[in-house]
Amino acid sequence: MRLLAHVSKDARLLVRHRVLLAVLLAYPLVLTGVLAAAFQEPPDTLTLAVHDADAGTLELPSGNLTTSDVLASASAYADIHVYPSQAAAIQMVRDGQADAALLIPRGFLDSLTSLGENATLRLVVDESDAIRAGVAAASVEGAIEAFLKRVIEQKIRDVDDLLALTRDGGTTRIGPVPVAVLGIDAALERIRQARDTFARDSNDYERLQQVVAFLVQADGILADSTLYLTTTAQPLSIQREGLAGADTRLHQIVLPGALVLGLSWTGALAGALLWAREHDAGTLRRLHAAPAAGLVTATSKTLVGILAGLLPALIILALAAVVLSITPTSWSLTLLALLAASAGAVGLGQLASRVAHETASSSLVVVLALVPMLMLGGLFYPIAYMPAAAQAVARVLPLTLATDALRGAMVRGDALADILPALAGLFLLGALGVVLGRPRVQ
C-alpha cells in the first residue's frame, strides 16, 4: 500500500508539471515526425540545368546524331532546363534550384565519332552537399548509358570494318581516290609461295617463315577485334567538378558543418544562460529597474555570447588551416558568415531565456530547440529531398541559414550577393534576441 501511495504521488507530480510531461511524452513524437519529414528517399526525377554549346548534327549510317539525343536519354531521369550560358546553368546549382549542371562543349559530337578521341561532358555539382552531389552524378551517368550504347556500337562497327579490310582485303577510298587493299590473307598466300622457292635450311626460308608466323598471329588477333573493342570502348567521359572549380577534399566539405554545430551549441547556450544566471542570482529585477539599462544590458550579453561562440570556431578554423591545410575559398566571407551564425545562435538562446528563466530550464529549452533544427538544417541530409512542407520550414531555420552561408563562403566560392539573404536572416535573429529576449520579471 505504501508503494502505491508513492506511485500515485509521483504520477500527480508529472501530471501537474505540464512542461516536463510534454518533454517526456510529446517530444519523442515530435522528433519522430521531424525524422520522418527530414529523411526521405531521393526523388525519382532530379532537376538538371543544361547548357549546350554544340548545336551540330552528325550523319551516321544508323541515323543522324545530335546533342538532343543526350538530353532525350536524360529526360527519363531528370527534369531538363536549358540555359543560354554556362554561367546561368551553374548559377541554378549555386542557388539550389538544380541538382547538377550538364555542360556540353563545342565540338562534342565530332569528338564522339572520331576514332582515337574521347568526348568530354562537364558535370557541375554542389560539392558542399555530398549526398545530393553523389545522387546527381550517379543519375546523370545512368541517364546517358543508352546514348553511349548507340555511339559505342557505331564506333565498334567503324573500327571493325577497318580491321576486316586489313585482314580480308578489299577496296576503300581515301578522299575521292579508290584504293585496293591486299589484306593479310592474300599477303600470307603470296609470302608462303615465295618461301617455298627457297631451301628449308636456308636463311631466306627462315626469315619468311618468321613473317608468316607473325601474320598468322596478327590475323588471329584481328579476328577477335569485335570482342576486344566491345569490352574496351568508352568514347565519352564525364568530368565532374564542384562549384568552386577545384578538387574538394572531404575534410573541407565536413568543416562547415562542424563549425555550425559548435557555434549553434555554444552561442545558443551562452545567450540563454547569461540571462538565466541573472535570474538565479536575483539581479534581474534590479537590471530592469535601472533607467535605460535594459537595452545596454541586452546588447552587452549579446556581444559576450557572440564572442563565446566565435572563439572555439576560430580555433577550429585555425587548426584546420595549419594541420590539414584547409583554406576557405574566401576568408573574409567565412569570417562574416561565422559572425552572423554566432549572432543568430545567441539570438535563439536569448529568445529561449524568455520562455524559461532558470539556468536548468533555459538550457533544456535550447537543447529541445536545437535537436530538430539539426535534423532539418541540411547538415546530414539534403533539404531538396524533403517534402515541400518540411523544406519550407527548414529553409528559414537559423542552422540552415548558417550552414548555407558557411558552405558558400568556404566550399562553393560564393560571392557576397549569393549568401547575403542567409546573413541577413541570421543578423535579424540576433537583433530580435536583443530586443525581445530579455526575461520577464516575475
WODANOR-V311771 format. One record per residue. RES is the residue in one small letter. SS is DSSP state (~ for helix, > for strand, _ for the rest). PSI is psi in whole degrees, -180 to 180 (* if undefined). Layout:
<<RES/SS/PSI> <RES/SS/PSI>>
This chain:
<<m/_/-41> <r/~/-40> <l/~/-43> <l/~/-36> <a/~/-42> <h/~/-41> <v/~/-43> <s/~/-42> <k/~/-46> <d/~/-35> <a/~/-40> <r/~/-33> <l/~/-43> <l/~/-44> <v/~/-38> <r/~/-29> <h/_/89> <r/~/-39> <v/~/-46> <l/~/-40> <l/~/-40> <a/~/-40> <v/~/-43> <l/~/-38> <l/~/-43> <a/~/-34> <y/~/-40> <p/~/-35> <l/~/-39> <v/~/-45> <l/~/-39> <t/~/-43> <g/~/-39> <v/~/-44> <l/~/-42> <a/~/-35> <a/~/-33> <a/~/-42> <f/_/97> <q/_/163> <e/_/143> <p/_/147> <p/_/151> <d/_/-34> <t/_/119> <l/>/171> <t/>/124> <l/>/120> <a/>/130> <v/>/136> <h/>/123> <d/>/108> <a/_/1> <d/_/98> <a/_/21> <g/_/179> <t/>/135> <l/>/134> <e/>/119> <l/>/158> <p/_/-30> <s/_/0> <g/>/167> <n/>/149> <l/>/127> <t/>/168> <t/_/-17> <s/~/-26> <d/~/-33> <v/~/-47> <l/~/-35> <a/~/-39> <s/~/-29> <a/~/-19> <s/_/-21> <a/_/-20> <y/_/-18> <a/>/153> <d/>/110> <i/>/131> <h/>/120> <v/>/135> <y/_/150> <p/_/-12> <s/_/158> <q/~/-42> <a/~/-40> <a/~/-41> <a/~/-43> <i/~/-36> <q/~/-32> <m/~/-37> <v/~/-42> <r/~/-37> <d/_/-4> <g/_/9> <q/_/-8> <a/_/146> <d/_/-29> <a/>/161> <a/>/126> <l/>/119> <l/>/117> <i/>/114> <p/_/163> <r/_/139> <g/_/12> <f/~/-46> <l/~/-39> <d/~/-42> <s/~/-34> <l/~/-41> <t/~/4> <s/_/129> <l/_/137> <g/_/12> <e/_/139> <n/_/140> <a/>/155> <t/>/129> <l/>/141> <r/>/130> <l/>/115> <v/>/125> <v/>/165> <d/_/97> <e/_/-16> <s/_/-19> <d/_/88> <a/~/-39> <i/~/-48> <r/~/-40> <a/~/-42> <g/~/-42> <v/~/-42> <a/~/-44> <a/~/-44> <a/~/-39> <s/~/-42> <v/~/-42> <e/~/-38> <g/~/-32> <a/~/-29> <i/_/6> <e/~/-43> <a/~/-40> <f/~/-43> <l/~/-39> <k/~/-41> <r/~/-43> <v/~/-43> <i/~/-45> <e/~/-39> <q/~/-41> <k/~/-40> <i/~/-42> <r/~/-43> <d/~/-47> <v/~/-39> <d/~/-37> <d/~/-41> <l/~/-42> <l/~/-36> <a/~/-39> <l/~/-40> <t/~/-36> <r/~/-46> <d/~/-19> <g/_/170> <g/>/-159> <t/>/136> <t/>/-178> <r/>/138> <i/>/99> <g/_/-133> <p/_/-2> <v/>/123> <p/>/139> <v/>/130> <a/>/130> <v/>/127> <l/_/-47> <g/_/152> <i/~/-41> <d/~/-45> <a/~/-38> <a/~/-39> <l/~/-44> <e/~/-44> <r/~/-39> <i/~/-38> <r/~/-40> <q/~/-43> <a/~/-38> <r/~/-41> <d/_/-9> <t/_/-10> <f/_/157> <a/_/145> <r/_/-24> <d/_/8> <s/_/158> <n/~/-38> <d/~/-41> <y/~/-42> <e/~/-41> <r/~/-45> <l/~/-32> <q/~/-37> <q/~/-38> <v/~/-43> <v/~/-45> <a/~/-41> <f/~/-45> <l/~/-35> <v/~/-42> <q/~/-44> <a/~/-39> <d/~/-38> <g/~/-40> <i/~/-46> <l/~/-29> <a/~/-26> <d/_/19> <s/~/-37> <t/~/-42> <l/~/-45> <y/~/-45> <l/~/-39> <t/~/-37> <t/~/-10> <t/~/-12> <a/_/132> <q/_/86> <p/_/-3> <l/>/135> <s/>/150> <i/>/119> <q/>/104> <r/>/132> <e/>/161> <g/>/176> <l/_/-30> <a/_/-8> <g/_/19> <a/_/162> <d/_/135> <t/_/125> <r/_/159> <l/~/-40> <h/~/-39> <q/~/-32> <i/~/-38> <v/~/-30> <l/~/-46> <p/~/-38> <g/~/-40> <a/~/-40> <l/~/-41> <v/~/-43> <l/~/-47> <g/~/-46> <l/~/-44> <s/~/-44> <w/~/-54> <t/~/-46> <g/~/-44> <a/~/-43> <l/~/-40> <a/~/-43> <g/~/-37> <a/~/-44> <l/~/-29> <l/~/-40> <w/~/-39> <a/~/-36> <r/~/-34> <e/~/-39> <h/~/-45> <d/~/-34> <a/~/-8> <g/_/14> <t/_/-2> <l/~/-41> <r/~/-40> <r/~/-37> <l/~/-39> <h/~/-33> <a/~/-21> <a/_/134> <p/_/126> <a/_/17> <a/~/-15> <g/~/-51> <l/~/-38> <v/~/-44> <t/~/-44> <a/~/-41> <t/~/-41> <s/~/-46> <k/~/-34> <t/~/-45> <l/~/-42> <v/~/-42> <g/~/-40> <i/~/-44> <l/~/-38> <a/~/-37> <g/~/-36> <l/~/-36> <l/~/-54> <p/~/-32> <a/~/-42> <l/~/-36> <i/~/-45> <i/~/-43> <l/~/-41> <a/~/-42> <l/~/-39> <a/~/-38> <a/~/-40> <v/~/-48> <v/~/-44> <l/_/-1> <s/_/37> <i/_/121> <t/_/134> <p/_/156> <t/_/-24> <s/_/112> <w/~/-42> <s/~/-45> <l/~/-33> <t/~/-46> <l/~/-39> <l/~/-41> <a/~/-39> <l/~/-42> <l/~/-45> <a/~/-42> <a/~/-41> <s/~/-41> <a/~/-42> <g/~/-40> <a/~/-43> <v/~/-42> <g/~/-40> <l/~/-43> <g/~/-39> <q/~/-38> <l/~/-35> <a/~/-35> <s/~/-23> <r/~/-26> <v/~/-42> <a/_/128> <h/_/-40> <e/_/160> <t/~/-49> <a/~/-43> <s/~/-43> <s/~/-37> <s/~/-41> <l/~/-43> <v/~/-42> <v/~/-46> <v/~/-44> <l/~/-32> <a/~/-35> <l/~/-36> <v/~/-50> <p/~/-34> <m/~/-36> <l/~/-37> <m/~/-35> <l/~/-5> <g/_/2> <g/_/3> <l/_/-36> <f/_/-19> <y/_/140> <p/_/132> <i/~/-32> <a/~/-20> <y/~/-4> <m/_/160> <p/_/159> <a/~/-42> <a/~/-42> <a/~/-37> <q/~/-43> <a/~/-40> <v/~/-45> <a/~/-36> <r/_/-14> <v/_/1> <l/_/144> <p/~/-35> <l/~/-34> <t/~/-46> <l/~/-42> <a/~/-42> <t/~/-45> <d/~/-43> <a/~/-45> <l/~/-39> <r/~/-41> <g/~/-42> <a/~/-33> <m/~/-30> <v/~/-50> <r/~/-19> <g/_/35> <d/_/156> <a/_/170> <l/~/-39> <a/~/-29> <d/~/-35> <i/~/2> <l/~/-42> <p/~/-41> <a/~/-43> <l/~/-43> <a/~/-42> <g/~/-40> <l/~/-44> <f/~/-34> <l/~/-42> <l/~/-39> <g/~/-41> <a/~/-39> <l/~/-35> <g/~/-39> <v/~/-45> <v/~/-41> <l/~/-8> <g/_/-8> <r/_/128> <p/_/149> <r/_/144> <v/_/124> <q/_/*>>
